[in-house]
Amino acid sequence: MILVWMISILLTGGLLCWLAGRRNNELVKWIALLTLLVDFVLVGNLWFQHQGVVTSGASTWFIDYKINWIPSFGISFHVAADGLSAVMLALTFFLGILSVLCSWNEITQRTGFYYFNLLWTLAGITGVFVALDLFLFYFFWEVMLVPMYFLIAIWGDKNRRYAAYKFFIFTQAGGLLMLISILTLYFIHASQTGTYSYDYFDLLNTKPEPSTAKWIMMGFMIAFVIKLPVVPFHNWLPDAHSEAPTAGSLILAGLLLKTGAYGIIRFVLPLFPQASAEIAWWAMLFGVIGIIYGAMLAFAQTDVKRLIAYTSVSHMGFVLLGIFAFREMAMQGVVMQMVTHGISTGALFVLAGMIKERLHTRDIGQMGGLWTSMPAMGGVAMVFTMASLGLPALGNFVAEFLILMGTFFVNVPFTVIATLGLVFSALYSLRLMQKVFMGPPKEEKHLKDFSTRELIIMAVLSISIVFLGLYPQPVMDMVKGVVLHLTMRS
């Protein structure tokens, strides 16, 4: 029941934060931090306990827990974990701990309710990564939406309500399409077998008509590509990122976008292998468009958070390209990209939050020469801008190299165009570094460099991205069985 405990601990911790917030704001922070540390220890134990099982080529599912929930409708509480789930859970709790630390001094109003929403968002994300009943999956998909809406709408910046409404409407529209697809698959399964079930393993054996399968798959795909996001469904992302508090941006970039990629890998490819193969060319095309278009828009931004947000559109284009290449190497690169993008882009948003806290602006035009007064921050920013443009020895390089190598055997023109995206990423990354940290200072005033807490956050992120760049093998070993199973089935 370790997966149930992980979700329950987050939900309980959130409620405790809300209750404690009425009496002691300091206590709330420690409750939230302790909650996530406990879950991180649990997933670390899970990782090391099952590492040998995953690499031995045994069944990809090493935890599978199922009890009846609403048996009259075929709904069960079915959670399970394989290598992919373990990697995503580790990323969730790792970034969750950092999101609490970076909110430590930033959030001063309604602290209890803030950490309640933060922990419940993470609980929804955790549920998405382990749910194997499609009704339960949809339930958790909605659970992570509502508290994130509150995080943006209450603790965001000037246009927070507009950004929160936009985020909610886009995600909810995609979620409703997915619900229609789930129900359609549910009734088709019942007509073929005589039993009603939302269970993932039961629905894997459902064989809808090819034309019907394509329409059902599109409901899932639209929900997932909105979250990823893919051009032209990306419009909510820059507003949500730029208006969200720092921890909100960290969770959005590091985790919520990954639920879209996870959904495609976990549900679209296995449930609809033939329909997935038929749309593969179009999916790769939209991936390539996202890589180039996102990079060009990133280069044009003057708001530092919007610039970083558009880099996510570009980097997630690589994920879509790699998934639909149906190659083991490309799929390994996709998982690495999900992890390394979460760390590197999350770190850039944390840095943007620290800069805004000091300068009270997000406008790049009002920055410049910050390296003089904040050399430690300048050095760390250099590491993560280099990671974003795919410098060797940093994690993003491994991910994008594997995706491009895997895709090259499938579609050479798309691979060549996607490679140009790396050139564009160098342009917007170096422009960000030049405008913010280089050149003469705009104002002659002393700015405080990293505090001890901020230094710990950025040191942990820096070590992580370098470690994954030099030694990505633990992640690749953990997902090897899942990747082999997916590519063989496809």
C-alpha positions as CSV (number, residue, x, y, z in Angstrom):
1,M,0.0,0.0,0.0
2,I,3.0,2.3,-0.3
3,L,1.4,4.2,-3.2
4,V,-1.8,4.8,-1.2
5,W,0.3,6.0,1.7
6,M,2.2,8.5,-0.5
7,I,-1.1,10.1,-1.7
8,S,-2.7,9.9,1.8
9,I,0.3,11.6,3.4
10,L,0.1,14.5,1.0
11,L,-3.7,14.9,1.5
12,T,-3.4,14.7,5.2
13,G,-0.4,17.1,5.3
14,G,-2.4,19.6,3.3
15,L,-5.3,19.5,5.7
16,L,-2.9,19.9,8.7
17,C,-1.4,22.9,7.0
18,W,-4.8,24.6,6.5
19,L,-5.7,23.9,10.2
20,A,-2.3,25.0,11.6
21,G,-2.3,28.1,9.5
22,R,-4.9,29.7,11.7
23,R,-2.5,29.6,14.7
24,N,1.1,29.4,13.6
25,N,2.4,30.3,10.1
26,E,5.9,29.0,10.8
27,L,4.6,25.6,11.8
28,V,2.7,25.3,8.5
29,K,6.0,25.5,6.5
30,W,7.6,22.7,8.6
31,I,4.5,20.5,8.2
32,A,4.6,20.9,4.4
33,L,8.4,20.3,4.2
34,L,8.2,17.2,6.5
35,T,5.3,15.8,4.5
36,L,7.3,15.9,1.3
37,L,10.5,14.7,2.9
38,V,8.6,11.6,4.1
39,D,7.2,10.9,0.6
40,F,10.6,11.4,-0.9
41,V,12.1,8.9,1.5
42,L,9.4,6.4,0.6
43,V,9.9,6.7,-3.1
44,G,13.7,6.5,-2.6
45,N,13.2,3.3,-0.7
46,L,10.9,2.0,-3.5
47,W,13.5,2.9,-6.1
48,F,16.4,1.1,-4.5
49,Q,14.2,-1.9,-3.5
50,H,13.1,-2.6,-7.0
51,Q,16.1,-1.4,-9.1
52,G,17.2,-5.0,-9.6
53,V,13.7,-6.2,-10.5
54,V,13.4,-3.6,-13.2
55,T,16.8,-4.2,-14.8
56,S,16.4,-8.0,-14.8
57,G,13.8,-7.8,-17.5
58,A,11.0,-9.1,-15.2
59,S,7.4,-7.8,-15.3
60,T,7.5,-4.0,-15.6
61,W,4.9,-3.6,-12.8
62,F,6.6,-4.1,-9.4
63,I,3.7,-2.7,-7.3
64,D,0.1,-3.4,-8.1
65,Y,-2.6,-2.6,-5.5
66,K,-6.3,-2.9,-6.3
67,I,-9.5,-2.8,-4.2
68,N,-13.1,-2.3,-5.3
69,W,-14.4,1.2,-5.0
70,I,-17.8,1.3,-6.8
71,P,-18.1,-2.3,-8.1
72,S,-21.6,-1.8,-9.5
73,F,-20.1,0.6,-12.1
74,G,-16.8,-1.3,-12.5
75,I,-14.8,1.4,-10.7
76,S,-11.8,0.2,-8.6
77,F,-9.1,2.0,-6.6
78,H,-6.3,0.6,-8.7
79,V,-2.8,2.1,-8.3
80,A,0.4,0.5,-9.6
81,A,4.0,1.5,-10.2
82,D,6.6,0.6,-12.8
83,G,9.9,2.2,-13.7
84,L,8.3,5.2,-15.4
85,S,6.0,5.8,-12.4
86,A,9.0,5.5,-10.0
87,V,11.0,8.1,-12.0
88,M,8.1,10.6,-12.1
89,L,7.3,10.1,-8.4
90,A,10.9,10.8,-7.5
91,L,10.8,14.0,-9.6
92,T,7.4,15.0,-8.1
93,F,8.6,14.8,-4.5
94,F,12.1,16.3,-5.3
95,L,10.6,19.4,-6.9
96,G,7.8,19.4,-4.3
97,I,10.4,19.9,-1.5
98,L,12.1,22.7,-3.4
99,S,8.7,24.4,-4.1
100,V,8.1,24.5,-0.3
101,L,11.6,25.9,0.3
102,C,11.3,28.6,-2.4
103,S,7.9,29.7,-0.9
104,W,9.4,30.0,2.6
105,N,9.6,33.8,2.6
106,E,7.7,34.6,-0.5
107,I,4.2,33.6,0.8
108,T,3.1,35.7,3.8
109,Q,-0.7,35.8,3.4
110,R,-3.1,32.9,4.0
111,T,-0.1,30.6,4.4
112,G,-2.1,27.6,5.6
113,F,-4.4,27.7,2.6
114,Y,-1.4,28.2,0.3
115,Y,0.4,25.0,1.5
116,F,-2.9,23.1,1.5
117,N,-3.3,23.9,-2.2
118,L,0.4,23.1,-2.9
119,L,0.2,19.7,-1.3
120,W,-3.1,18.8,-2.8
121,T,-1.8,19.7,-6.3
122,L,1.1,17.4,-5.7
123,A,-1.3,14.7,-4.4
124,G,-3.2,15.0,-7.7
125,I,0.0,14.7,-9.7
126,T,1.1,11.7,-7.7
127,G,-2.3,10.0,-8.3
128,V,-2.0,10.7,-12.1
129,F,1.4,8.9,-12.2
130,V,0.1,5.8,-10.4
131,A,-3.6,5.4,-11.3
132,L,-4.5,2.4,-13.5
133,D,-8.3,2.7,-13.3
134,L,-9.3,5.3,-15.9
135,F,-12.1,6.7,-13.7
136,L,-9.5,7.1,-10.9
137,F,-7.0,8.6,-13.4
138,Y,-9.6,11.2,-14.4
139,F,-10.4,11.9,-10.8
140,F,-6.8,12.7,-10.0
141,W,-6.5,14.7,-13.2
142,E,-9.2,17.0,-11.9
143,V,-7.8,17.0,-8.3
144,M,-4.6,18.6,-9.5
145,L,-6.4,21.2,-11.6
146,V,-8.5,23.0,-8.9
147,P,-5.8,23.7,-6.2
148,M,-3.4,24.9,-9.0
149,Y,-6.1,27.3,-10.1
150,F,-6.2,28.7,-6.6
151,L,-2.4,29.0,-6.4
152,I,-2.4,31.2,-9.5
153,A,-5.6,33.2,-8.7
154,I,-4.8,34.1,-5.1
155,W,-1.0,34.3,-4.9
156,G,-0.2,35.2,-8.5
157,D,0.9,38.5,-10.0
158,K,-1.2,41.5,-11.4
159,N,-3.1,39.5,-14.1
160,R,-3.4,36.4,-12.0
161,R,-7.2,36.0,-12.3
162,Y,-7.1,36.2,-16.1
163,A,-4.2,33.6,-16.2
164,A,-6.0,31.3,-13.7
165,Y,-9.3,31.4,-15.7
166,K,-7.4,30.7,-18.9
167,F,-5.5,27.8,-17.4
168,F,-8.7,26.3,-15.9
169,I,-10.8,26.6,-19.1
170,F,-8.1,25.1,-21.4
171,T,-7.4,22.2,-19.0
172,Q,-11.0,21.6,-18.2
173,A,-12.0,21.5,-21.9
174,G,-9.3,18.9,-22.6
175,G,-10.4,17.0,-19.5
176,L,-14.0,16.8,-20.6
177,L,-12.9,15.4,-24.0
178,M,-10.9,12.8,-22.2
179,L,-13.9,11.9,-20.0
180,I,-16.0,11.4,-23.2
181,S,-13.3,9.1,-24.6
182,I,-13.0,7.1,-21.3
183,L,-16.8,6.6,-21.2
184,T,-16.9,5.5,-24.9
185,L,-14.1,3.0,-24.3
186,Y,-16.0,1.8,-21.2
187,F,-19.2,1.1,-23.0
188,I,-17.4,-0.5,-26.0
189,H,-15.6,-2.9,-23.6
190,A,-18.9,-3.7,-22.0
191,S,-20.5,-4.5,-25.3
192,Q,-17.6,-6.8,-26.2
193,T,-17.2,-8.6,-22.9
194,G,-20.5,-8.2,-21.0
195,T,-18.7,-6.6,-18.0
196,Y,-18.3,-3.0,-17.2
197,S,-14.8,-1.9,-16.2
198,Y,-12.6,1.1,-16.2
199,D,-9.5,-1.0,-15.4
200,Y,-6.5,-0.3,-17.5
201,F,-5.6,-4.0,-18.0
202,D,-9.1,-4.8,-19.0
203,L,-9.4,-2.0,-21.5
204,L,-6.0,-3.0,-23.1
205,N,-7.9,-5.9,-24.6
206,T,-10.8,-3.8,-26.0
207,K,-10.8,-3.7,-29.8
208,P,-12.9,-0.8,-31.1
209,E,-13.4,-0.3,-34.8
210,P,-10.3,1.4,-36.4
211,S,-12.3,4.6,-37.2
212,T,-13.9,4.6,-33.7
213,A,-10.5,4.0,-32.1
214,K,-9.1,7.1,-33.9
215,W,-11.8,9.3,-32.5
216,I,-11.5,7.9,-29.0
217,M,-7.8,8.4,-29.1
218,M,-8.1,12.0,-30.2
219,G,-10.1,12.8,-27.1
220,F,-7.2,11.5,-25.0
221,M,-4.6,13.2,-27.2
222,I,-6.2,16.7,-27.1
223,A,-6.3,16.5,-23.3
224,F,-2.7,15.5,-23.1
225,V,-1.3,17.9,-25.8
226,I,-3.1,20.8,-24.1
227,K,-1.2,20.0,-20.9
228,L,2.1,19.3,-22.7
229,P,1.5,21.9,-24.4
230,V,1.7,21.6,-28.1
231,V,1.2,24.4,-30.6
232,P,-1.6,25.6,-31.1
233,F,-2.9,24.5,-27.7
234,H,-0.1,26.3,-25.8
235,N,-1.7,29.7,-25.4
236,W,-2.5,29.2,-21.7
237,L,1.0,28.4,-20.7
238,P,2.9,31.8,-20.9
239,D,0.1,33.6,-18.9
240,A,-0.1,30.9,-16.2
241,H,3.7,30.7,-15.9
242,S,4.3,34.5,-15.7
243,E,1.5,35.2,-13.2
244,A,1.9,32.2,-10.9
245,P,4.0,32.4,-7.7
246,T,7.5,31.0,-7.9
247,A,6.5,27.6,-6.6
248,G,3.5,27.5,-8.9
249,S,5.8,28.1,-11.9
250,L,8.1,25.4,-10.7
251,I,5.3,22.8,-10.4
252,L,3.7,23.9,-13.7
253,A,7.0,23.5,-15.6
254,G,8.5,20.6,-13.7
255,L,5.4,18.4,-13.2
256,L,2.1,19.5,-14.7
257,L,3.5,19.6,-18.2
258,K,4.9,16.1,-17.7
259,T,1.5,14.7,-16.9
260,G,0.6,15.3,-20.6
261,A,3.6,13.4,-21.8
262,Y,3.0,10.6,-19.3
263,G,-0.6,10.3,-20.4
264,I,0.5,9.8,-24.0
265,I,3.1,7.2,-23.1
266,R,0.9,5.4,-20.6
267,F,-2.6,5.5,-22.3
268,V,-2.5,6.6,-25.9
269,L,0.2,4.3,-27.2
270,P,-0.8,1.1,-25.4
271,L,-4.6,1.5,-25.8
272,F,-4.6,2.6,-29.4
273,P,-1.4,1.3,-31.1
274,Q,-2.8,1.3,-34.6
275,A,-4.4,4.7,-34.4
276,S,-1.2,6.1,-32.8
277,A,0.9,4.8,-35.7
278,E,-1.5,6.4,-38.2
279,I,-1.1,9.9,-36.6
280,A,2.6,9.5,-35.9
281,W,3.7,11.7,-38.8
282,W,1.3,14.5,-37.9
283,A,2.3,14.3,-34.2
284,M,6.0,14.5,-35.1
285,L,5.2,17.5,-37.4
286,F,3.5,19.4,-34.6
287,G,6.4,18.5,-32.3
288,V,8.9,20.1,-34.8
289,I,6.6,23.1,-35.2
290,G,6.6,23.5,-31.4
291,I,10.4,23.3,-31.2
292,I,10.9,26.1,-33.8
293,Y,7.9,28.3,-32.9
294,G,8.5,28.1,-29.2
295,A,12.2,29.1,-29.6
296,M,11.3,32.0,-31.9
297,L,8.7,33.3,-29.4
298,A,11.1,32.9,-26.5
299,F,13.7,35.0,-28.3
300,A,11.1,37.8,-28.8
301,Q,10.0,38.1,-25.1
302,T,10.9,41.0,-22.8
303,D,9.3,39.4,-19.7
304,V,11.8,37.0,-18.2
305,K,9.1,34.5,-17.0
306,R,7.3,34.5,-20.3
307,L,10.7,33.9,-22.1
308,I,11.3,30.8,-19.9
309,A,7.7,29.7,-20.4
310,Y,8.1,29.7,-24.2
311,T,11.3,27.6,-23.9
312,S,9.0,24.9,-22.4
313,V,6.9,24.9,-25.5
314,S,10.1,24.3,-27.5
315,H,11.5,21.6,-25.2
316,M,8.2,19.8,-25.0
317,G,8.2,19.6,-28.8
318,F,11.2,17.3,-28.5
319,V,9.1,15.1,-26.2
320,L,6.3,14.7,-28.8
321,L,8.8,14.1,-31.6
322,G,10.5,11.4,-29.6
323,I,7.3,9.6,-28.4
324,F,6.0,9.1,-32.0
325,A,9.3,7.9,-33.4
326,F,8.5,4.6,-31.7
327,R,12.2,3.9,-31.1
328,E,13.8,2.7,-27.9
329,M,16.5,5.3,-28.0
330,A,14.1,8.1,-28.7
331,M,11.8,7.0,-25.9
332,Q,14.7,6.8,-23.4
333,G,15.5,10.4,-24.5
334,V,11.8,11.4,-23.9
335,V,12.0,10.2,-20.3
336,M,15.3,11.9,-19.8
337,Q,13.9,15.1,-21.3
338,M,10.9,15.0,-18.9
339,V,13.3,14.8,-15.9
340,T,16.0,17.2,-17.0
341,H,13.5,19.8,-18.3
342,G,11.7,19.7,-15.0
343,I,15.0,20.4,-13.2
344,S,16.5,23.0,-15.5
345,T,13.4,25.0,-16.4
346,G,12.2,24.7,-12.8
347,A,15.5,26.2,-11.7
348,L,15.2,29.1,-14.2
349,F,11.8,29.9,-12.8
350,V,13.1,29.8,-9.3
351,L,15.9,32.2,-10.3
352,A,13.4,34.5,-12.1
353,G,11.4,34.6,-8.8
354,M,14.5,35.5,-6.8
355,I,15.4,38.3,-9.3
356,K,11.8,39.7,-9.2
357,E,12.0,39.6,-5.4
358,R,15.1,41.9,-5.5
359,L,14.2,44.2,-8.5
360,H,10.4,44.1,-8.3
361,T,10.2,43.7,-12.1
362,R,10.2,40.9,-14.7
363,D,11.1,43.3,-17.5
364,I,14.5,42.3,-19.1
365,G,14.9,45.8,-20.3
366,Q,15.2,47.1,-16.7
367,M,17.9,44.5,-15.8
368,G,21.6,44.2,-16.7
369,G,24.9,43.8,-15.1
370,L,23.5,41.7,-12.2
371,W,26.6,39.5,-12.2
372,T,28.6,42.4,-10.6
373,S,26.5,42.5,-7.5
374,M,25.3,38.9,-7.5
375,P,28.1,36.7,-8.8
376,A,26.9,33.5,-7.2
377,M,23.5,33.9,-8.8
378,G,25.1,34.8,-12.1
379,G,27.2,31.6,-12.0
380,V,24.2,29.4,-11.3
381,A,22.2,31.1,-14.0
382,M,25.0,30.4,-16.5
383,V,24.8,26.7,-15.6
384,F,21.0,26.5,-16.2
385,T,21.0,28.6,-19.4
386,M,23.7,26.3,-20.7
387,A,21.6,23.3,-19.7
388,S,18.6,24.8,-21.5
389,L,20.6,25.2,-24.8
390,G,21.8,21.6,-24.5
391,L,25.5,21.9,-23.5
392,P,27.3,18.5,-23.2
393,A,27.9,17.3,-19.6
394,L,24.5,18.6,-18.6
395,G,21.3,16.5,-18.5
396,N,19.4,18.2,-21.3
397,F,22.1,17.3,-23.8
398,V,21.7,13.6,-23.1
399,A,17.9,13.8,-23.5
400,E,17.9,15.8,-26.8
401,F,20.8,13.8,-28.3
402,L,18.9,10.5,-27.7
403,I,15.7,11.9,-29.1
404,L,17.4,13.2,-32.2
405,M,19.4,10.0,-32.7
406,G,16.3,7.8,-32.3
407,T,14.2,10.0,-34.6
408,F,16.9,10.2,-37.3
409,F,16.2,6.5,-38.3
410,V,12.5,7.3,-38.7
411,N,12.3,10.8,-40.3
412,V,15.5,12.6,-41.4
413,P,13.9,15.9,-42.5
414,F,12.1,16.3,-39.1
415,T,15.3,15.5,-37.3
416,V,17.3,18.1,-39.3
417,I,14.7,20.8,-38.6
418,A,14.5,19.8,-34.9
419,T,18.3,20.1,-34.7
420,L,17.9,23.8,-35.9
421,G,15.9,24.2,-32.7
422,L,19.1,23.6,-30.7
423,V,20.6,26.6,-32.6
424,F,17.6,28.8,-31.7
425,S,17.8,27.6,-28.1
426,A,21.4,28.9,-28.0
427,L,20.2,32.3,-29.2
428,Y,17.4,32.8,-26.7
429,S,19.5,31.3,-23.8
430,L,22.5,33.6,-24.5
431,R,20.2,36.6,-25.0
432,L,18.7,35.9,-21.6
433,M,22.1,35.7,-20.0
434,Q,23.4,38.8,-21.8
435,K,20.4,41.0,-21.0
436,V,20.0,40.0,-17.3
437,F,23.5,39.4,-16.0
438,M,26.0,40.9,-18.5
439,G,26.7,44.5,-19.6
440,P,26.8,47.6,-17.4
441,P,24.3,47.7,-14.4
442,K,21.1,49.7,-15.0
443,E,21.2,51.1,-11.5
444,E,24.1,51.5,-9.1
445,K,22.6,49.8,-6.1
446,H,23.7,46.9,-3.9
447,L,21.7,43.7,-4.4
448,K,21.8,40.8,-2.0
449,D,23.2,37.6,-3.4
450,F,21.9,34.2,-2.5
451,S,20.7,33.6,1.1
452,T,21.7,30.3,2.7
453,R,18.2,28.8,1.9
454,E,18.4,30.0,-1.7
455,L,21.9,28.7,-2.1
456,I,20.8,25.2,-0.9
457,I,17.9,25.1,-3.4
458,M,20.1,26.1,-6.3
459,A,23.0,23.9,-5.2
460,V,20.7,20.8,-5.1
461,L,19.3,21.6,-8.6
462,S,22.8,22.3,-10.0
463,I,24.2,19.0,-8.7
464,S,21.2,17.1,-10.1
465,I,21.5,18.5,-13.6
466,V,25.2,17.9,-13.7
467,F,24.8,14.3,-12.3
468,L,22.2,13.5,-15.0
469,G,24.5,14.9,-17.7
470,L,27.4,12.8,-16.5
471,Y,25.7,9.7,-15.3
472,P,22.1,9.2,-16.7
473,Q,22.2,5.4,-16.3
474,P,20.1,5.1,-13.2
475,V,17.1,6.8,-14.8
476,M,17.6,4.8,-18.1
477,D,17.9,1.5,-16.3
478,M,14.7,2.2,-14.3
479,V,12.6,2.8,-17.4
480,K,14.3,0.3,-19.7
481,G,11.6,-2.4,-19.2
482,V,8.8,0.1,-19.8
483,V,10.4,1.5,-22.9
484,L,11.1,-1.9,-24.4
485,H,7.5,-3.0,-23.8
486,L,6.2,0.2,-25.4
487,T,8.4,0.1,-28.5
488,M,7.8,-3.6,-29.1
489,R,4.0,-3.2,-28.7
490,S,4.0,-0.2,-31.1
